[in-house]
Amino acid sequence: MQVKLVNENSLIIYFSESVSIETADFINYVYHRLNEDLGDVIENIIPSYTSILVSCNSRKIGLQGFQRVVKTALNSLDSNNTDDFKPKQIELPVYYGEEVALDHEDISQHTGLPFSDIIKLHTSEYYRVFAIGFAPGFAFLGNIPAQIAMPRKKSPRTNVPKGSVAIADRQTAVYPNQSPGGWQIIGRTPINLLDITTKNLSKFSMGDQVKFKAIDKQTFLAMGGIL
């Protein structure tokens, strides 16, 4: 781990140069431990793929003192106890009908697979929340099976419907609100993923495991989905 200054009240902790499940698990552990041990002096904490950005409450502690207590907290961590903060497992219903899977033809053409096989592959895995960002509540999930990996669109859409489930490269995600976006749309969930009661405004937290479950159109509409 490396700790570096970012600005007058923030530090960044680097854990690795590459993304992996092991790194994600350890970042999840450190994220919860820092919140637990130093929550009274932390103003904000943002985990990402290989790092954590943490800011101090400058009314309670100076940057040098904050750097010392963060390093002390990090040195006290036991990497063998990451099971103390096991990730949640979340099942998310998704309707993969062609009227909401806006890029189903492009995905099938790129992968050489019928869309039914693409759905089976997309719903076959538990995906780890590697980072939260881009837009409030937007979680980056990975890794999807290599057979259905897709590049981002060359020309992003100006308006992606709320709840759209998408893929880009080896990642998948859900657009928590209507917004522009360049990911390939594969389906839609009826579940509202914005949660104003959480710091990151998302039902997902760093390290959570997410599995998509295919539902039919009738179930999608019954659960409040909008076509």
Contacts in CASP RR format, 6 or more apart in sequence:
PFRMAT RR
TARGET T0000
AUTHOR 0000-0000-0000
METHOD contacts of the structure
MODEL  1
MQVKLVNENSLIIYFSESVSIETADFINYVYHRLNEDLGDVIENIIPSYT
SILVSCNSRKIGLQGFQRVVKTALNSLDSNNTDDFKPKQIELPVYYGEEV
ALDHEDISQHTGLPFSDIIKLHTSEYYRVFAIGFAPGFAFLGNIPAQIAM
PRKKSPRTNVPKGSVAIADRQTAVYPNQSPGGWQIIGRTPINLLDITTKN
LSKFSMGDQVKFKAIDKQTFLAMGGIL
1 13 0 8 1.000
1 14 0 8 1.000
1 15 0 8 1.000
1 74 0 8 1.000
2 13 0 8 1.000
2 14 0 8 1.000
3 11 0 8 1.000
3 12 0 8 1.000
3 13 0 8 1.000
3 14 0 8 1.000
3 67 0 8 1.000
3 70 0 8 1.000
3 71 0 8 1.000
3 74 0 8 1.000
4 11 0 8 1.000
4 12 0 8 1.000
4 14 0 8 1.000
5 11 0 8 1.000
5 63 0 8 1.000
5 67 0 8 1.000
6 12 0 8 1.000
6 53 0 8 1.000
8 58 0 8 1.000
8 63 0 8 1.000
9 43 0 8 1.000
9 55 0 8 1.000
9 56 0 8 1.000
9 58 0 8 1.000
9 62 0 8 1.000
9 63 0 8 1.000
9 66 0 8 1.000
10 53 0 8 1.000
10 54 0 8 1.000
10 55 0 8 1.000
10 56 0 8 1.000
11 53 0 8 1.000
11 54 0 8 1.000
11 55 0 8 1.000
11 66 0 8 1.000
11 67 0 8 1.000
11 70 0 8 1.000
12 51 0 8 1.000
12 52 0 8 1.000
12 53 0 8 1.000
12 54 0 8 1.000
13 30 0 8 1.000
13 51 0 8 1.000
13 52 0 8 1.000
13 54 0 8 1.000
13 70 0 8 1.000
13 74 0 8 1.000
14 50 0 8 1.000
14 51 0 8 1.000
15 23 0 8 1.000
15 26 0 8 1.000
15 27 0 8 1.000
15 30 0 8 1.000
15 50 0 8 1.000
15 51 0 8 1.000
15 52 0 8 1.000
16 23 0 8 1.000
16 50 0 8 1.000
17 50 0 8 1.000
18 50 0 8 1.000
19 49 0 8 1.000
19 50 0 8 1.000
19 130 0 8 1.000
21 128 0 8 1.000
23 49 0 8 1.000
23 50 0 8 1.000
24 49 0 8 1.000
24 128 0 8 1.000
24 129 0 8 1.000
24 130 0 8 1.000
24 206 0 8 1.000
24 207 0 8 1.000
25 82 0 8 1.000
25 87 0 8 1.000
25 207 0 8 1.000
26 79 0 8 1.000
26 82 0 8 1.000
27 47 0 8 1.000
27 48 0 8 1.000
27 50 0 8 1.000
27 51 0 8 1.000
27 52 0 8 1.000
27 206 0 8 1.000
27 207 0 8 1.000
28 47 0 8 1.000
28 82 0 8 1.000
28 85 0 8 1.000
28 87 0 8 1.000
28 205 0 8 1.000
28 206 0 8 1.000
28 207 0 8 1.000
29 77 0 8 1.000
29 79 0 8 1.000
29 81 0 8 1.000
29 82 0 8 1.000
29 84 0 8 1.000
29 85 0 8 1.000
30 52 0 8 1.000
30 74 0 8 1.000
30 77 0 8 1.000
31 45 0 8 1.000
31 47 0 8 1.000
31 52 0 8 1.000
31 206 0 8 1.000
32 84 0 8 1.000
32 85 0 8 1.000
33 73 0 8 1.000
33 77 0 8 1.000
33 85 0 8 1.000
34 42 0 8 1.000
34 45 0 8 1.000
34 52 0 8 1.000
34 54 0 8 1.000
34 70 0 8 1.000
34 73 0 8 1.000
35 42 0 8 1.000
35 45 0 8 1.000
37 73 0 8 1.000
38 69 0 8 1.000
38 70 0 8 1.000
38 73 0 8 1.000
40 57 0 8 1.000
40 60 0 8 1.000
41 56 0 8 1.000
41 57 0 8 1.000
41 60 0 8 1.000
41 61 0 8 1.000
41 66 0 8 1.000
41 69 0 8 1.000
42 54 0 8 1.000
42 55 0 8 1.000
42 56 0 8 1.000
42 57 0 8 1.000
43 55 0 8 1.000
43 56 0 8 1.000
43 57 0 8 1.000
43 58 0 8 1.000
44 53 0 8 1.000
44 54 0 8 1.000
44 55 0 8 1.000
44 199 0 8 1.000
45 52 0 8 1.000
45 53 0 8 1.000
45 54 0 8 1.000
45 55 0 8 1.000
46 52 0 8 1.000
46 53 0 8 1.000
46 54 0 8 1.000
46 132 0 8 1.000
47 131 0 8 1.000
47 132 0 8 1.000
47 206 0 8 1.000
48 130 0 8 1.000
48 131 0 8 1.000
49 130 0 8 1.000
49 131 0 8 1.000
49 140 0 8 1.000
54 70 0 8 1.000
56 62 0 8 1.000
56 63 0 8 1.000
56 66 0 8 1.000
61 69 0 8 1.000
87 128 0 8 1.000
87 129 0 8 1.000
87 205 0 8 1.000
87 207 0 8 1.000
87 208 0 8 1.000
87 209 0 8 1.000
88 205 0 8 1.000
88 208 0 8 1.000
88 209 0 8 1.000
89 126 0 8 1.000
89 208 0 8 1.000
89 209 0 8 1.000
89 210 0 8 1.000
89 211 0 8 1.000
90 203 0 8 1.000
90 204 0 8 1.000
90 208 0 8 1.000
90 209 0 8 1.000
90 210 0 8 1.000
90 211 0 8 1.000
91 210 0 8 1.000
91 211 0 8 1.000
91 212 0 8 1.000
91 213 0 8 1.000
92 174 0 8 1.000
92 189 0 8 1.000
92 191 0 8 1.000
92 210 0 8 1.000
92 211 0 8 1.000
92 212 0 8 1.000
92 213 0 8 1.000
93 189 0 8 1.000
93 190 0 8 1.000
93 191 0 8 1.000
93 212 0 8 1.000
93 213 0 8 1.000
93 214 0 8 1.000
93 215 0 8 1.000
93 219 0 8 1.000
93 220 0 8 1.000
93 223 0 8 1.000
94 123 0 8 1.000
94 165 0 8 1.000
94 187 0 8 1.000
94 188 0 8 1.000
94 189 0 8 1.000
94 212 0 8 1.000
94 213 0 8 1.000
94 214 0 8 1.000
94 215 0 8 1.000
95 187 0 8 1.000
95 188 0 8 1.000
95 189 0 8 1.000
95 190 0 8 1.000
95 214 0 8 1.000
95 215 0 8 1.000
95 216 0 8 1.000
95 217 0 8 1.000
95 219 0 8 1.000
95 220 0 8 1.000
95 225 0 8 1.000
96 104 0 8 1.000
96 115 0 8 1.000
96 119 0 8 1.000
96 122 0 8 1.000
96 186 0 8 1.000
96 187 0 8 1.000
96 214 0 8 1.000
97 104 0 8 1.000
97 187 0 8 1.000
97 217 0 8 1.000
98 104 0 8 1.000
98 115 0 8 1.000
99 227 0 8 1.000
100 161 0 8 1.000
100 164 0 8 1.000
100 185 0 8 1.000
100 187 0 8 1.000
100 188 0 8 1.000
100 227 0 8 1.000
101 107 0 8 1.000
101 115 0 8 1.000
101 185 0 8 1.000
101 186 0 8 1.000
101 187 0 8 1.000
101 188 0 8 1.000
102 164 0 8 1.000
102 185 0 8 1.000
102 187 0 8 1.000
103 150 0 8 1.000
103 153 0 8 1.000
103 184 0 8 1.000
103 185 0 8 1.000
103 186 0 8 1.000
104 115 0 8 1.000
104 118 0 8 1.000
104 186 0 8 1.000
106 150 0 8 1.000
106 184 0 8 1.000
107 115 0 8 1.000
107 118 0 8 1.000
107 148 0 8 1.000
107 150 0 8 1.000
107 167 0 8 1.000
107 184 0 8 1.000
107 186 0 8 1.000
108 114 0 8 1.000
108 115 0 8 1.000
108 118 0 8 1.000
110 150 0 8 1.000
111 118 0 8 1.000
111 147 0 8 1.000
111 148 0 8 1.000
111 150 0 8 1.000
113 121 0 8 1.000
113 147 0 8 1.000
113 148 0 8 1.000
118 148 0 8 1.000
118 186 0 8 1.000
119 186 0 8 1.000
119 214 0 8 1.000
121 144 0 8 1.000
121 145 0 8 1.000
121 147 0 8 1.000
121 148 0 8 1.000
122 144 0 8 1.000
122 145 0 8 1.000
122 148 0 8 1.000
122 167 0 8 1.000
122 172 0 8 1.000
122 186 0 8 1.000
122 212 0 8 1.000
123 211 0 8 1.000
123 212 0 8 1.000
123 213 0 8 1.000
123 214 0 8 1.000
124 145 0 8 1.000
125 144 0 8 1.000
125 145 0 8 1.000
125 211 0 8 1.000
126 209 0 8 1.000
126 210 0 8 1.000
126 211 0 8 1.000
127 141 0 8 1.000
127 142 0 8 1.000
127 143 0 8 1.000
127 144 0 8 1.000
127 172 0 8 1.000
127 209 0 8 1.000
127 210 0 8 1.000
127 211 0 8 1.000
127 212 0 8 1.000
128 141 0 8 1.000
128 142 0 8 1.000
128 207 0 8 1.000
128 208 0 8 1.000
128 209 0 8 1.000
128 210 0 8 1.000
129 139 0 8 1.000
129 140 0 8 1.000
129 141 0 8 1.000
129 204 0 8 1.000
129 205 0 8 1.000
129 206 0 8 1.000
129 207 0 8 1.000
129 208 0 8 1.000
129 209 0 8 1.000
129 210 0 8 1.000
130 140 0 8 1.000
130 141 0 8 1.000
130 142 0 8 1.000
130 171 0 8 1.000
130 206 0 8 1.000
130 207 0 8 1.000
131 139 0 8 1.000
131 140 0 8 1.000
131 206 0 8 1.000
132 138 0 8 1.000
132 139 0 8 1.000
132 140 0 8 1.000
132 200 0 8 1.000
132 202 0 8 1.000
132 204 0 8 1.000
132 205 0 8 1.000
132 206 0 8 1.000
133 139 0 8 1.000
133 140 0 8 1.000
133 200 0 8 1.000
134 140 0 8 1.000
135 175 0 8 1.000
135 176 0 8 1.000
135 177 0 8 1.000
135 179 0 8 1.000
136 176 0 8 1.000
136 177 0 8 1.000
136 194 0 8 1.000
136 200 0 8 1.000
136 201 0 8 1.000
136 202 0 8 1.000
137 176 0 8 1.000
137 193 0 8 1.000
137 194 0 8 1.000
137 195 0 8 1.000
137 200 0 8 1.000
137 201 0 8 1.000
137 202 0 8 1.000
137 204 0 8 1.000
138 173 0 8 1.000
138 174 0 8 1.000
138 175 0 8 1.000
138 176 0 8 1.000
138 202 0 8 1.000
139 173 0 8 1.000
139 174 0 8 1.000
139 193 0 8 1.000
139 202 0 8 1.000
139 204 0 8 1.000
139 208 0 8 1.000
139 210 0 8 1.000
140 171 0 8 1.000
140 173 0 8 1.000
141 171 0 8 1.000
141 172 0 8 1.000
141 173 0 8 1.000
141 210 0 8 1.000
142 170 0 8 1.000
142 171 0 8 1.000
142 172 0 8 1.000
143 170 0 8 1.000
143 171 0 8 1.000
144 167 0 8 1.000
144 170 0 8 1.000
144 171 0 8 1.000
144 172 0 8 1.000
146 170 0 8 1.000
148 167 0 8 1.000
149 167 0 8 1.000
149 169 0 8 1.000
149 170 0 8 1.000
150 167 0 8 1.000
150 168 0 8 1.000
150 169 0 8 1.000
150 184 0 8 1.000
151 168 0 8 1.000
151 169 0 8 1.000
152 168 0 8 1.000
152 169 0 8 1.000
152 182 0 8 1.000
152 183 0 8 1.000
152 184 0 8 1.000
153 181 0 8 1.000
153 182 0 8 1.000
153 183 0 8 1.000
153 184 0 8 1.000
156 180 0 8 1.000
156 181 0 8 1.000
156 182 0 8 1.000
157 180 0 8 1.000
157 181 0 8 1.000
157 182 0 8 1.000
158 180 0 8 1.000
159 178 0 8 1.000
159 179 0 8 1.000
159 180 0 8 1.000
160 166 0 8 1.000
160 175 0 8 1.000
160 178 0 8 1.000
160 179 0 8 1.000
160 180 0 8 1.000
160 181 0 8 1.000
160 182 0 8 1.000
160 183 0 8 1.000
160 185 0 8 1.000
161 175 0 8 1.000
161 178 0 8 1.000
161 188 0 8 1.000
161 226 0 8 1.000
162 175 0 8 1.000
162 176 0 8 1.000
162 177 0 8 1.000
162 178 0 8 1.000
162 226 0 8 1.000
163 174 0 8 1.000
163 175 0 8 1.000
163 176 0 8 1.000
163 188 0 8 1.000
163 189 0 8 1.000
163 190 0 8 1.000
163 191 0 8 1.000
163 193 0 8 1.000
164 174 0 8 1.000
164 175 0 8 1.000
164 185 0 8 1.000
164 187 0 8 1.000
164 188 0 8 1.000
165 172 0 8 1.000
165 173 0 8 1.000
165 174 0 8 1.000
165 185 0 8 1.000
165 186 0 8 1.000
165 187 0 8 1.000
165 188 0 8 1.000
165 189 0 8 1.000
165 212 0 8 1.000
166 172 0 8 1.000
166 173 0 8 1.000
166 174 0 8 1.000
166 175 0 8 1.000
166 182 0 8 1.000
166 183 0 8 1.000
166 184 0 8 1.000
166 185 0 8 1.000
166 186 0 8 1.000
166 187 0 8 1.000
167 173 0 8 1.000
167 183 0 8 1.000
167 184 0 8 1.000
167 186 0 8 1.000
168 182 0 8 1.000
168 183 0 8 1.000
168 184 0 8 1.000
172 186 0 8 1.000
172 212 0 8 1.000
173 183 0 8 1.000
174 189 0 8 1.000
174 193 0 8 1.000
175 181 0 8 1.000
175 183 0 8 1.000
176 192 0 8 1.000
176 193 0 8 1.000
176 194 0 8 1.000
176 201 0 8 1.000
176 202 0 8 1.000
177 194 0 8 1.000
188 220 0 8 1.000
188 225 0 8 1.000
190 220 0 8 1.000
190 221 0 8 1.000
190 223 0 8 1.000
190 224 0 8 1.000
190 225 0 8 1.000
190 226 0 8 1.000
191 203 0 8 1.000
191 223 0 8 1.000
193 202 0 8 1.000
193 203 0 8 1.000
193 204 0 8 1.000
194 201 0 8 1.000
194 202 0 8 1.000
194 203 0 8 1.000
195 201 0 8 1.000
195 202 0 8 1.000
195 203 0 8 1.000
198 205 0 8 1.000
204 210 0 8 1.000
215 223 0 8 1.000
221 227 0 8 1.000
END
